[in-house]
Amino acid sequence: MTEYYECDCGCTILRVEYDDEIGEFYFSTYRGKGDKLPWLYRLKAILQIIKHGEPYGDEVVLNKDTAKRLVKYIKESI
C-alpha cells in the first residue's frame, strides 16, 4: 500500500509505502507538482530512474517498532 502526502507549500511530496511481506515502511520524497520543473531537473530524474529504478535519491526505511515511535511522536506533538 502506498500513500502520498503533499507539502503545504506544494514543493515536495512524501511517499510512504508499506511492505506487508517484510513489515517495513519506506519513506521517500519527490519534488512537488506545484512548480514547473526545469528541464535539468527532469533530465536528472530520468537518469536516476535509469541508474537506480526509482526517481528519488534517498529513502528512509522504518520497521514496525520504529514506525510506532514515529506515530506516537506525531500524536503527542499534535
QUIWO-V622103 format. One record per helix or strand of 2 or more residues. SS is the DSSP state (2 for helix, 1 for strand). FROM is the first residue (numbers start at 1). TO is the last residue. If there is no record, write none. Layout:
ss & from & to
SS & FROM & TO
SS & FROM & TO
This chain:
ss & from & to
1 & 2 & 6
1 & 12 & 19
1 & 24 & 31
2 & 39 & 52
1 & 59 & 63
2 & 64 & 77
